[in-house]
Amino acid sequence: MEVEAAKMIGAGLAAIALAGAGVGIGLIFGSFLQGALRNPSAAPQFQAMVYIGFALAEATGLFGLVMAFVILGA
């Protein structure tokens, strides 16, 4: 296998983290919305935790994207 082909495969595998981040963000906000609609008075208490969860899920996707670019650039 050529080195360029291996780089492309590695970058594609590293980019799979973006799909996981998208699913994670959807689950975070979907669950929050479902809970907020069931009990609107408790929603403000959990809003900060939702944003922290969003940031962590997005960071995971960004790390995967950065690793894909690092693999392509190496």
N, CA, C, O and CB atoms as a CASP TS submission, in Angstrom:
PFRMAT TS
TARGET T0000
AUTHOR 0000-0000-0000
METHOD Language model
MODEL 1
PARENT N/A
ATOM      1  N   MET     1       0.856  -1.178   0.000  1.00  0.00           N
ATOM      2  CA  MET     1       0.000   0.000   0.000  1.00  0.00           C
ATOM      3  C   MET     1       0.896   1.232   0.000  1.00  0.00           C
ATOM      4  O   MET     1       1.906   1.284   0.701  1.00  0.00           O
ATOM      5  CB  MET     1      -0.971   0.003   1.230  1.00  0.00           C
ATOM      6  N   GLU     2       0.516   2.197  -0.779  1.00  0.00           N
ATOM      7  CA  GLU     2       1.294   3.420  -0.848  1.00  0.00           C
ATOM      8  C   GLU     2       1.050   4.289   0.375  1.00  0.00           C
ATOM      9  O   GLU     2       0.020   4.185   1.042  1.00  0.00           O
ATOM     10  CB  GLU     2       0.960   4.190  -2.117  1.00  0.00           C
ATOM     11  N   VAL     3       2.013   5.138   0.649  1.00  0.00           N
ATOM     12  CA  VAL     3       1.929   5.997   1.828  1.00  0.00           C
ATOM     13  C   VAL     3       0.756   6.972   1.709  1.00  0.00           C
ATOM     14  O   VAL     3       0.057   7.215   2.692  1.00  0.00           O
ATOM     15  CB  VAL     3       3.246   6.771   2.023  1.00  0.00           C
ATOM     16  N   GLU     4       0.536   7.524   0.537  1.00  0.00           N
ATOM     17  CA  GLU     4      -0.574   8.474   0.354  1.00  0.00           C
ATOM     18  C   GLU     4      -1.926   7.807   0.592  1.00  0.00           C
ATOM     19  O   GLU     4      -2.826   8.413   1.173  1.00  0.00           O
ATOM     20  CB  GLU     4      -0.533   9.077  -1.058  1.00  0.00           C
ATOM     21  N   ALA     5      -2.068   6.576   0.148  1.00  0.00           N
ATOM     22  CA  ALA     5      -3.323   5.855   0.367  1.00  0.00           C
ATOM     23  C   ALA     5      -3.533   5.590   1.854  1.00  0.00           C
ATOM     24  O   ALA     5      -4.652   5.698   2.357  1.00  0.00           O
ATOM     25  CB  ALA     5      -3.332   4.527  -0.418  1.00  0.00           C
ATOM     26  N   ALA     6      -2.459   5.245   2.551  1.00  0.00           N
ATOM     27  CA  ALA     6      -2.565   5.016   3.993  1.00  0.00           C
ATOM     28  C   ALA     6      -2.932   6.297   4.729  1.00  0.00           C
ATOM     29  O   ALA     6      -3.688   6.260   5.700  1.00  0.00           O
ATOM     30  CB  ALA     6      -1.252   4.456   4.542  1.00  0.00           C
ATOM     31  N   LYS     7      -2.400   7.436   4.272  1.00  0.00           N
ATOM     32  CA  LYS     7      -2.758   8.724   4.883  1.00  0.00           C
ATOM     33  C   LYS     7      -4.240   9.016   4.708  1.00  0.00           C
ATOM     34  O   LYS     7      -4.905   9.458   5.645  1.00  0.00           O
ATOM     35  CB  LYS     7      -1.925   9.862   4.274  1.00  0.00           C
ATOM     36  N   MET     8      -4.751   8.771   3.523  1.00  0.00           N
ATOM     37  CA  MET     8      -6.169   9.038   3.259  1.00  0.00           C
ATOM     38  C   MET     8      -7.066   8.145   4.106  1.00  0.00           C
ATOM     39  O   MET     8      -8.082   8.601   4.630  1.00  0.00           O
ATOM     40  CB  MET     8      -6.483   8.835   1.774  1.00  0.00           C
ATOM     41  N   ILE     9      -6.696   6.881   4.243  1.00  0.00           N
ATOM     42  CA  ILE     9      -7.489   5.964   5.073  1.00  0.00           C
ATOM     43  C   ILE     9      -7.431   6.391   6.528  1.00  0.00           C
ATOM     44  O   ILE     9      -8.456   6.393   7.211  1.00  0.00           O
ATOM     45  CB  ILE     9      -6.986   4.513   4.924  1.00  0.00           C
ATOM     46  N   GLY    10      -6.256   6.750   7.013  1.00  0.00           N
ATOM     47  CA  GLY    10      -6.119   7.201   8.404  1.00  0.00           C
ATOM     48  C   GLY    10      -6.900   8.472   8.679  1.00  0.00           C
ATOM     49  O   GLY    10      -7.529   8.606   9.728  1.00  0.00           O
ATOM     50  N   ALA    11      -6.860   9.408   7.732  1.00  0.00           N
ATOM     51  CA  ALA    11      -7.614  10.655   7.914  1.00  0.00           C
ATOM     52  C   ALA    11      -9.113  10.387   7.910  1.00  0.00           C
ATOM     53  O   ALA    11      -9.859  11.008   8.667  1.00  0.00           O
ATOM     54  CB  ALA    11      -7.257  11.669   6.812  1.00  0.00           C
ATOM     55  N   GLY    12      -9.553   9.470   7.066  1.00  0.00           N
ATOM     56  CA  GLY    12     -10.969   9.119   7.052  1.00  0.00           C
ATOM     57  C   GLY    12     -11.410   8.477   8.350  1.00  0.00           C
ATOM     58  O   GLY    12     -12.499   8.759   8.850  1.00  0.00           O
ATOM     59  N   LEU    13     -10.573   7.619   8.895  1.00  0.00           N
ATOM     60  CA  LEU    13     -10.906   6.986  10.173  1.00  0.00           C
ATOM     61  C   LEU    13     -10.910   8.004  11.307  1.00  0.00           C
ATOM     62  O   LEU    13     -11.740   7.914  12.212  1.00  0.00           O
ATOM     63  CB  LEU    13      -9.915   5.859  10.485  1.00  0.00           C
ATOM     64  N   ALA    14      -9.995   8.972  11.272  1.00  0.00           N
ATOM     65  CA  ALA    14      -9.968  10.005  12.310  1.00  0.00           C
ATOM     66  C   ALA    14     -11.188  10.917  12.199  1.00  0.00           C
ATOM     67  O   ALA    14     -11.652  11.454  13.205  1.00  0.00           O
ATOM     68  CB  ALA    14      -8.675  10.836  12.211  1.00  0.00           C
ATOM     69  N   ALA    15     -11.709  11.095  10.990  1.00  0.00           N
ATOM     70  CA  ALA    15     -12.860  11.975  10.802  1.00  0.00           C
ATOM     71  C   ALA    15     -14.163  11.336  11.272  1.00  0.00           C
ATOM     72  O   ALA    15     -15.185  12.018  11.355  1.00  0.00           O
ATOM     73  CB  ALA    15     -12.979  12.362   9.344  1.00  0.00           C
ATOM     74  N   ILE    16     -14.145  10.056  11.576  1.00  0.00           N
ATOM     75  CA  ILE    16     -15.344   9.395  12.108  1.00  0.00           C
ATOM     76  C   ILE    16     -15.764  10.029  13.439  1.00  0.00           C
ATOM     77  O   ILE    16     -16.934   9.970  13.818  1.00  0.00           O
ATOM     78  CB  ILE    16     -15.089   7.877  12.296  1.00  0.00           C
ATOM     79  N   ALA    17     -14.809  10.631  14.139  1.00  0.00           N
ATOM     80  CA  ALA    17     -15.128  11.298  15.407  1.00  0.00           C
ATOM     81  C   ALA    17     -16.146  12.415  15.206  1.00  0.00           C
ATOM     82  O   ALA    17     -16.894  12.737  16.129  1.00  0.00           O
ATOM     83  CB  ALA    17     -13.857  11.862  16.048  1.00  0.00           C
ATOM     84  N   LEU    18     -16.187  13.006  14.022  1.00  0.00           N
ATOM     85  CA  LEU    18     -17.163  14.070  13.755  1.00  0.00           C
ATOM     86  C   LEU    18     -18.588  13.530  13.792  1.00  0.00           C
ATOM     87  O   LEU    18     -19.498  14.209  14.267  1.00  0.00           O
ATOM     88  CB  LEU    18     -16.887  14.724  12.393  1.00  0.00           C
ATOM     89  N   ALA    19     -18.784  12.319  13.298  1.00  0.00           N
ATOM     90  CA  ALA    19     -20.121  11.718  13.349  1.00  0.00           C
ATOM     91  C   ALA    19     -20.524  11.440  14.794  1.00  0.00           C
ATOM     92  O   ALA    19     -21.672  11.658  15.182  1.00  0.00           O
ATOM     93  CB  ALA    19     -20.164  10.412  12.521  1.00  0.00           C
ATOM     94  N   GLY    20     -19.574  10.962  15.581  1.00  0.00           N
ATOM     95  CA  GLY    20     -19.859  10.710  16.997  1.00  0.00           C
ATOM     96  C   GLY    20     -20.191  11.988  17.745  1.00  0.00           C
ATOM     97  O   GLY    20     -21.057  11.994  18.621  1.00  0.00           O
ATOM     98  N   ALA    21     -19.510  13.062  17.404  1.00  0.00           N
ATOM     99  CA  ALA    21     -19.801  14.339  18.050  1.00  0.00           C
ATOM    100  C   ALA    21     -21.196  14.832  17.670  1.00  0.00           C
ATOM    101  O   ALA    21     -21.917  15.370  18.510  1.00  0.00           O
ATOM    102  CB  ALA    21     -18.744  15.387  17.668  1.00  0.00           C
ATOM    103  N   GLY    22     -21.569  14.651  16.421  1.00  0.00           N
ATOM    104  CA  GLY    22     -22.906  15.061  15.994  1.00  0.00           C
ATOM    105  C   GLY    22     -23.997  14.287  16.711  1.00  0.00           C
ATOM    106  O   GLY    22     -25.002  14.865  17.127  1.00  0.00           O
ATOM    107  N   VAL    23     -23.809  13.009  16.855  1.00  0.00           N
ATOM    108  CA  VAL    23     -24.790  12.178  17.576  1.00  0.00           C
ATOM    109  C   VAL    23     -24.834  12.589  19.045  1.00  0.00           C
ATOM    110  O   VAL    23     -25.911  12.693  19.632  1.00  0.00           O
ATOM    111  CB  VAL    23     -24.440  10.663  17.448  1.00  0.00           C
ATOM    112  N   GLY    24     -23.671  12.820  19.631  1.00  0.00           N
ATOM    113  CA  GLY    24     -23.622  13.216  21.042  1.00  0.00           C
ATOM    114  C   GLY    24     -24.317  14.534  21.304  1.00  0.00           C
ATOM    115  O   GLY    24     -25.048  14.673  22.285  1.00  0.00           O
ATOM    116  N   ILE    25     -24.094  15.499  20.436  1.00  0.00           N
ATOM    117  CA  ILE    25     -24.735  16.806  20.602  1.00  0.00           C
ATOM    118  C   ILE    25     -26.247  16.687  20.445  1.00  0.00           C
ATOM    119  O   ILE    25     -27.008  17.319  21.177  1.00  0.00           O
ATOM    120  CB  ILE    25     -24.174  17.818  19.586  1.00  0.00           C
ATOM    121  N   GLY    26     -26.670  15.875  19.488  1.00  0.00           N
ATOM    122  CA  GLY    26     -28.105  15.662  19.305  1.00  0.00           C
ATOM    123  C   GLY    26     -28.746  15.013  20.518  1.00  0.00           C
ATOM    124  O   GLY    26     -29.844  15.392  20.925  1.00  0.00           O
ATOM    125  N   LEU    27     -28.069  14.048  21.090  1.00  0.00           N
ATOM    126  CA  LEU    27     -28.604  13.393  22.291  1.00  0.00           C
ATOM    127  C   LEU    27     -28.648  14.344  23.481  1.00  0.00           C
ATOM    128  O   LEU    27     -29.605  14.334  24.255  1.00  0.00           O
ATOM    129  CB  LEU    27     -27.764  12.167  22.644  1.00  0.00           C
ATOM    130  N   ILE    28     -27.608  15.165  23.622  1.00  0.00           N
ATOM    131  CA  ILE    28     -27.561  16.102  24.746  1.00  0.00           C
ATOM    132  C   ILE    28     -28.734  17.076  24.684  1.00  0.00           C
ATOM    133  O   ILE    28     -29.475  17.230  25.655  1.00  0.00           O
ATOM    134  CB  ILE    28     -26.229  16.873  24.752  1.00  0.00           C
ATOM    135  N   PHE    29     -28.894  17.730  23.537  1.00  0.00           N
ATOM    136  CA  PHE    29     -29.958  18.729  23.435  1.00  0.00           C
ATOM    137  C   PHE    29     -31.341  18.099  23.359  1.00  0.00           C
ATOM    138  O   PHE    29     -32.313  18.683  23.839  1.00  0.00           O
ATOM    139  CB  PHE    29     -29.732  19.603  22.222  1.00  0.00           C
ATOM    140  N   GLY    30     -31.443  16.923  22.766  1.00  0.00           N
ATOM    141  CA  GLY    30     -32.735  16.238  22.727  1.00  0.00           C
ATOM    142  C   GLY    30     -33.205  15.850  24.115  1.00  0.00           C
ATOM    143  O   GLY    30     -34.373  16.032  24.459  1.00  0.00           O
ATOM    144  N   SER    31     -32.293  15.315  24.908  1.00  0.00           N
ATOM    145  CA  SER    31     -32.652  14.931  26.270  1.00  0.00           C
ATOM    146  C   SER    31     -32.979  16.146  27.126  1.00  0.00           C
ATOM    147  O   SER    31     -33.915  16.120  27.924  1.00  0.00           O
ATOM    148  CB  SER    31     -31.523  14.136  26.908  1.00  0.00           C
ATOM    149  N   PHE    32     -32.199  17.216  26.954  1.00  0.00           N
ATOM    150  CA  PHE    32     -32.479  18.424  27.716  1.00  0.00           C
ATOM    151  C   PHE    32     -33.848  19.004  27.359  1.00  0.00           C
ATOM    152  O   PHE    32     -34.611  19.411  28.235  1.00  0.00           O
ATOM    153  CB  PHE    32     -31.389  19.463  27.473  1.00  0.00           C
ATOM    154  N   LEU    33     -34.141  19.034  26.074  1.00  0.00           N
ATOM    155  CA  LEU    33     -35.430  19.570  25.646  1.00  0.00           C
ATOM    156  C   LEU    33     -36.580  18.717  26.166  1.00  0.00           C
ATOM    157  O   LEU    33     -37.607  19.245  26.593  1.00  0.00           O
ATOM    158  CB  LEU    33     -35.491  19.658  24.121  1.00  0.00           C
ATOM    159  N   GLN    34     -36.410  17.413  26.130  1.00  0.00           N
ATOM    160  CA  GLN    34     -37.459  16.526  26.638  1.00  0.00           C
ATOM    161  C   GLN    34     -37.668  16.744  28.144  1.00  0.00           C
ATOM    162  O   GLN    34     -38.804  16.806  28.615  1.00  0.00           O
ATOM    163  CB  GLN    34     -37.100  15.046  26.354  1.00  0.00           C
ATOM    164  N   GLY    35     -36.572  16.858  28.884  1.00  0.00           N
ATOM    165  CA  GLY    35     -36.689  17.103  30.316  1.00  0.00           C
ATOM    166  C   GLY    35     -37.244  18.480  30.628  1.00  0.00           C
ATOM    167  O   GLY    35     -38.012  18.641  31.577  1.00  0.00           O
ATOM    168  N   ALA    36     -36.860  19.480  29.834  1.00  0.00           N
ATOM    169  CA  ALA    36     -37.351  20.839  30.068  1.00  0.00           C
ATOM    170  C   ALA    36     -38.837  20.948  29.775  1.00  0.00           C
ATOM    171  O   ALA    36     -39.547  21.708  30.435  1.00  0.00           O
ATOM    172  CB  ALA    36     -36.580  21.838  29.212  1.00  0.00           C
ATOM    173  N   LEU    37     -39.314  20.196  28.793  1.00  0.00           N
ATOM    174  CA  LEU    37     -40.747  20.226  28.502  1.00  0.00           C
ATOM    175  C   LEU    37     -41.555  19.491  29.570  1.00  0.00           C
ATOM    176  O   LEU    37     -42.714  19.827  29.814  1.00  0.00           O
ATOM    177  CB  LEU    37     -41.019  19.611  27.131  1.00  0.00           C
ATOM    178  N   ARG    38     -40.952  18.502  30.199  1.00  0.00           N
ATOM    179  CA  ARG    38     -41.659  17.787  31.274  1.00  0.00           C
ATOM    180  C   ARG    38     -41.703  18.599  32.565  1.00  0.00           C
ATOM    181  O   ARG    38     -42.700  18.586  33.287  1.00  0.00           O
ATOM    182  CB  ARG    38     -40.991  16.438  31.540  1.00  0.00           C
ATOM    183  N   ASN    39     -40.589  19.317  32.850  1.00  0.00           N
ATOM    184  CA  ASN    39     -40.512  20.089  34.087  1.00  0.00           C
ATOM    185  C   ASN    39     -39.825  21.423  33.788  1.00  0.00           C
ATOM    186  O   ASN    39     -38.617  21.549  33.986  1.00  0.00           O
ATOM    187  CB  ASN    39     -39.743  19.299  35.199  1.00  0.00           C
ATOM    188  N   PRO    40     -40.577  22.415  33.316  1.00  0.00           N
ATOM    189  CA  PRO    40     -39.960  23.684  32.913  1.00  0.00           C
ATOM    190  C   PRO    40     -39.296  24.446  34.056  1.00  0.00           C
ATOM    191  O   PRO    40     -38.369  25.219  33.818  1.00  0.00           O
ATOM    192  CB  PRO    40     -40.992  24.559  32.283  1.00  0.00           C
ATOM    193  N   SER    41     -39.745  24.246  35.268  1.00  0.00           N
ATOM    194  CA  SER    41     -39.154  24.990  36.386  1.00  0.00           C
ATOM    195  C   SER    41     -37.750  24.498  36.729  1.00  0.00           C
ATOM    196  O   SER    41     -36.976  25.240  37.334  1.00  0.00           O
ATOM    197  CB  SER    41     -40.046  24.882  37.612  1.00  0.00           C
ATOM    198  N   ALA    42     -37.404  23.262  36.358  1.00  0.00           N
ATOM    199  CA  ALA    42     -36.073  22.726  36.659  1.00  0.00           C
ATOM    200  C   ALA    42     -35.070  22.971  35.536  1.00  0.00           C
ATOM    201  O   ALA    42     -33.880  22.710  35.713  1.00  0.00           O
ATOM    202  CB  ALA    42     -36.166  21.244  36.933  1.00  0.00           C
ATOM    203  N   ALA    43     -35.517  23.461  34.403  1.00  0.00           N
ATOM    204  CA  ALA    43     -34.634  23.636  33.247  1.00  0.00           C
ATOM    205  C   ALA    43     -33.474  24.595  33.503  1.00  0.00           C
ATOM    206  O   ALA    43     -32.354  24.281  33.099  1.00  0.00           O
ATOM    207  CB  ALA    43     -35.432  24.130  32.076  1.00  0.00           C
ATOM    208  N   PRO    44     -33.674  25.743  34.149  1.00  0.00           N
ATOM    209  CA  PRO    44     -32.535  26.660  34.351  1.00  0.00           C
ATOM    210  C   PRO    44     -31.409  26.064  35.194  1.00  0.00           C
ATOM    211  O   PRO    44     -30.252  26.455  35.040  1.00  0.00           O
ATOM    212  CB  PRO    44     -33.017  27.929  35.007  1.00  0.00           C
ATOM    213  N   GLN    45     -31.730  25.133  36.073  1.00  0.00           N
ATOM    214  CA  GLN    45     -30.699  24.521  36.913  1.00  0.00           C
ATOM    215  C   GLN    45     -29.738  23.668  36.088  1.00  0.00           C
ATOM    216  O   GLN    45     -28.563  23.548  36.436  1.00  0.00           O
ATOM    217  CB  GLN    45     -31.344  23.669  38.004  1.00  0.00           C
ATOM    218  N   PHE    46     -30.223  23.082  35.010  1.00  0.00           N
ATOM    219  CA  PHE    46     -29.416  22.149  34.234  1.00  0.00           C
ATOM    220  C   PHE    46     -28.845  22.767  32.956  1.00  0.00           C
ATOM    221  O   PHE    46     -28.132  22.097  32.210  1.00  0.00           O
ATOM    222  CB  PHE    46     -30.241  20.942  33.883  1.00  0.00           C
ATOM    223  N   GLN    47     -29.149  24.014  32.708  1.00  0.00           N
ATOM    224  CA  GLN    47     -28.715  24.625  31.463  1.00  0.00           C
ATOM    225  C   GLN    47     -27.189  24.730  31.388  1.00  0.00           C
ATOM    226  O   GLN    47     -26.617  24.529  30.317  1.00  0.00           O
ATOM    227  CB  GLN    47     -29.343  26.003  31.314  1.00  0.00           C
ATOM    228  N   ALA    48     -26.531  25.035  32.483  1.00  0.00           N
ATOM    229  CA  ALA    48     -25.067  25.129  32.478  1.00  0.00           C
ATOM    230  C   ALA    48     -24.432  23.765  32.191  1.00  0.00           C
ATOM    231  O   ALA    48     -23.440  23.682  31.467  1.00  0.00           O
ATOM    232  CB  ALA    48     -24.558  25.677  33.828  1.00  0.00           C
ATOM    233  N   MET    49     -24.997  22.707  32.755  1.00  0.00           N
ATOM    234  CA  MET    49     -24.460  21.374  32.494  1.00  0.00           C
ATOM    235  C   MET    49     -24.662  20.960  31.049  1.00  0.00           C
ATOM    236  O   MET    49     -23.839  20.235  30.491  1.00  0.00           O
ATOM    237  CB  MET    49     -25.106  20.358  33.415  1.00  0.00           C
ATOM    238  N   VAL    50     -25.747  21.412  30.437  1.00  0.00           N
ATOM    239  CA  VAL    50     -25.992  21.115  29.021  1.00  0.00           C
ATOM    240  C   VAL    50     -24.917  21.768  28.168  1.00  0.00           C
ATOM    241  O   VAL    50     -24.403  21.143  27.240  1.00  0.00           O
ATOM    242  CB  VAL    50     -27.398  21.603  28.585  1.00  0.00           C
ATOM    243  N   TYR    51     -24.570  23.013  28.465  1.00  0.00           N
ATOM    244  CA  TYR    51     -23.547  23.693  27.683  1.00  0.00           C
ATOM    245  C   TYR    51     -22.167  23.067  27.889  1.00  0.00           C
ATOM    246  O   TYR    51     -21.366  23.020  26.956  1.00  0.00           O
ATOM    247  CB  TYR    51     -23.508  25.170  28.048  1.00  0.00           C
ATOM    248  N   ILE    52     -21.886  22.591  29.088  1.00  0.00           N
ATOM    249  CA  ILE    52     -20.618  21.903  29.332  1.00  0.00           C
ATOM    250  C   ILE    52     -20.573  20.596  28.549  1.00  0.00           C
ATOM    251  O   ILE    52     -19.547  20.266  27.953  1.00  0.00           O
ATOM    252  CB  ILE    52     -20.422  21.634  30.840  1.00  0.00           C
ATOM    253  N   GLY    53     -21.655  19.865  28.545  1.00  0.00           N
ATOM    254  CA  GLY    53     -21.727  18.632  27.766  1.00  0.00           C
ATOM    255  C   GLY    53     -21.589  18.892  26.280  1.00  0.00           C
ATOM    256  O   GLY    53     -20.933  18.130  25.571  1.00  0.00           O
ATOM    257  N   PHE    54     -22.209  19.974  25.802  1.00  0.00           N
ATOM    258  CA  PHE    54     -22.077  20.351  24.396  1.00  0.00           C
ATOM    259  C   PHE    54     -20.625  20.666  24.064  1.00  0.00           C
ATOM    260  O   PHE    54     -20.115  20.236  23.030  1.00  0.00           O
ATOM    261  CB  PHE    54     -22.972  21.560  24.073  1.00  0.00           C
ATOM    262  N   ALA    55     -19.962  21.409  24.934  1.00  0.00           N
ATOM    263  CA  ALA    55     -18.566  21.784  24.684  1.00  0.00           C
ATOM    264  C   ALA    55     -17.664  20.556  24.649  1.00  0.00           C
ATOM    265  O   ALA    55     -16.772  20.470  23.805  1.00  0.00           O
ATOM    266  CB  ALA    55     -18.075  22.763  25.758  1.00  0.00           C
ATOM    267  N   LEU    56     -17.884  19.607  25.552  1.00  0.00           N
ATOM    268  CA  LEU    56     -17.061  18.397  25.567  1.00  0.00           C
ATOM    269  C   LEU    56     -17.306  17.535  24.332  1.00  0.00           C
ATOM    270  O   LEU    56     -16.364  16.980  23.765  1.00  0.00           O
ATOM    271  CB  LEU    56     -17.340  17.586  26.829  1.00  0.00           C
ATOM    272  N   ALA    57     -18.553  17.422  23.918  1.00  0.00           N
ATOM    273  CA  ALA    57     -18.857  16.638  22.719  1.00  0.00           C
ATOM    274  C   ALA    57     -18.277  17.306  21.479  1.00  0.00           C
ATOM    275  O   ALA    57     -17.747  16.625  20.601  1.00  0.00           O
ATOM    276  CB  ALA    57     -20.376  16.456  22.561  1.00  0.00           C
ATOM    277  N   GLU    58     -18.370  18.614  21.400  1.00  0.00           N
ATOM    278  CA  GLU    58     -17.817  19.328  20.249  1.00  0.00           C
ATOM    279  C   GLU    58     -16.294  19.255  20.250  1.00  0.00           C
ATOM    280  O   GLU    58     -15.681  19.143  19.188  1.00  0.00           O
ATOM    281  CB  GLU    58     -18.278  20.794  20.251  1.00  0.00           C
ATOM    282  N   ALA    59     -15.682  19.318  21.416  1.00  0.00           N
ATOM    283  CA  ALA    59     -14.223  19.221  21.493  1.00  0.00           C
ATOM    284  C   ALA    59     -13.741  17.867  20.991  1.00  0.00           C
ATOM    285  O   ALA    59     -12.699  17.783  20.341  1.00  0.00           O
ATOM    286  CB  ALA    59     -13.743  19.450  22.932  1.00  0.00           C
ATOM    287  N   THR    60     -14.480  16.821  21.283  1.00  0.00           N
ATOM    288  CA  THR    60     -14.108  15.496  20.794  1.00  0.00           C
ATOM    289  C   THR    60     -14.113  15.465  19.272  1.00  0.00           C
ATOM    290  O   THR    60     -13.199  14.915  18.659  1.00  0.00           O
ATOM    291  CB  THR    60     -15.061  14.429  21.349  1.00  0.00           C
ATOM    292  N   GLY    61     -15.119  16.043  18.671  1.00  0.00           N
ATOM    293  CA  GLY    61     -15.180  16.108  17.218  1.00  0.00           C
ATOM    294  C   GLY    61     -14.061  16.956  16.634  1.00  0.00           C
ATOM    295  O   GLY    61     -13.476  16.601  15.611  1.00  0.00           O
ATOM    296  N   LEU    62     -13.762  18.072  17.279  1.00  0.00           N
ATOM    297  CA  LEU    62     -12.681  18.928  16.785  1.00  0.00           C
ATOM    298  C   LEU    62     -11.323  18.249  16.912  1.00  0.00           C
ATOM    299  O   LEU    62     -10.463  18.422  16.048  1.00  0.00           O
ATOM    300  CB  LEU    62     -12.668  20.251  17.541  1.00  0.00           C
ATOM    301  N   PHE    63     -11.121  17.476  17.980  1.00  0.00           N
ATOM    302  CA  PHE    63      -9.859  16.737  18.113  1.00  0.00           C
ATOM    303  C   PHE    63      -9.722  15.726  16.985  1.00  0.00           C
ATOM    304  O   PHE    63      -8.630  15.542  16.448  1.00  0.00           O
ATOM    305  CB  PHE    63      -9.780  16.024  19.485  1.00  0.00           C
ATOM    306  N   GLY    64     -10.798  15.081  16.626  1.00  0.00           N
ATOM    307  CA  GLY    64     -10.771  14.136  15.507  1.00  0.00           C
ATOM    308  C   GLY    64     -10.460  14.834  14.197  1.00  0.00           C
ATOM    309  O   GLY    64      -9.699  14.312  13.382  1.00  0.00           O
ATOM    310  N   LEU    65     -11.042  16.014  13.982  1.00  0.00           N
ATOM    311  CA  LEU    65     -10.782  16.775  12.765  1.00  0.00           C
ATOM    312  C   LEU    65      -9.319  17.231  12.712  1.00  0.00           C
ATOM    313  O   LEU    65      -8.679  17.146  11.664  1.00  0.00           O
ATOM    314  CB  LEU    65     -11.724  17.989  12.682  1.00  0.00           C
ATOM    315  N   VAL    66      -8.801  17.706  13.826  1.00  0.00           N
ATOM    316  CA  VAL    66      -7.399  18.121  13.875  1.00  0.00           C
ATOM    317  C   VAL    66      -6.472  16.944  13.591  1.00  0.00           C
ATOM    318  O   VAL    66      -5.487  17.081  12.865  1.00  0.00           O
ATOM    319  CB  VAL    66      -7.069  18.734  15.242  1.00  0.00           C
ATOM    320  N   MET    67      -6.791  15.795  14.165  1.00  0.00           N
ATOM    321  CA  MET    67      -5.957  14.617  13.920  1.00  0.00           C
ATOM    322  C   MET    67      -6.005  14.208  12.441  1.00  0.00           C
ATOM    323  O   MET    67      -4.999  13.764  11.888  1.00  0.00           O
ATOM    324  CB  MET    67      -6.415  13.443  14.811  1.00  0.00           C
ATOM    325  N   ALA    68      -7.164  14.357  11.808  1.00  0.00           N
ATOM    326  CA  ALA    68      -7.253  14.052  10.378  1.00  0.00           C
ATOM    327  C   ALA    68      -6.358  14.976   9.567  1.00  0.00           C
ATOM    328  O   ALA    68      -5.682  14.531   8.639  1.00  0.00           O
ATOM    329  CB  ALA    68      -8.702  14.169   9.894  1.00  0.00           C
ATOM    330  N   PHE    69      -6.349  16.261   9.912  1.00  0.00           N
ATOM    331  CA  PHE    69      -5.486  17.197   9.194  1.00  0.00           C
ATOM    332  C   PHE    69      -4.010  16.947   9.489  1.00  0.00           C
ATOM    333  O   PHE    69      -3.165  17.111   8.608  1.00  0.00           O
ATOM    334  CB  PHE    69      -5.850  18.630   9.557  1.00  0.00           C
ATOM    335  N   VAL    70      -3.693  16.554  10.719  1.00  0.00           N
ATOM    336  CA  VAL    70      -2.311  16.231  11.058  1.00  0.00           C
ATOM    337  C   VAL    70      -1.838  15.028  10.265  1.00  0.00           C
ATOM    338  O   VAL    70      -0.714  15.009   9.764  1.00  0.00           O
ATOM    339  CB  VAL    70      -2.167  15.966  12.559  1.00  0.00           C
ATOM    340  N   ILE    71      -2.684  14.036  10.151  1.00  0.00           N
ATOM    341  CA  ILE    71      -2.321  12.839   9.390  1.00  0.00           C
ATOM    342  C   ILE    71      -2.113  13.185   7.921  1.00  0.00           C
ATOM    343  O   ILE    71      -1.171  12.693   7.299  1.00  0.00           O
ATOM    344  CB  ILE    71      -3.405  11.754   9.533  1.00  0.00           C
ATOM    345  N   LEU    72      -2.976  14.023   7.359  1.00  0.00           N
ATOM    346  CA  LEU    72      -2.828  14.411   5.958  1.00  0.00           C
ATOM    347  C   LEU    72      -1.591  15.263   5.730  1.00  0.00           C
ATOM    348  O   LEU    72      -0.966  15.179   4.673  1.00  0.00           O
ATOM    349  CB  LEU    72      -4.056  15.160   5.492  1.00  0.00           C
ATOM    350  N   GLY    73      -1.236  16.075   6.701  1.00  0.00           N
ATOM    351  CA  GLY    73      -0.088  16.957   6.545  1.00  0.00           C
ATOM    352  C   GLY    73       1.245  16.294   6.812  1.00  0.00           C
ATOM    353  O   GLY    73       2.285  16.817   6.412  1.00  0.00           O
ATOM    354  N   ALA    74       1.235  15.169   7.470  1.00  0.00           N
ATOM    355  CA  ALA    74       2.514  14.513   7.830  1.00  0.00           C
ATOM    356  C   ALA    74       3.126  13.797   6.650  1.00  0.00           C
ATOM    357  O   ALA    74       4.194  13.198   6.777  1.00  0.00           O
ATOM    358  CB  ALA    74       2.309  13.519   8.971  1.00  0.00           C
TER
END
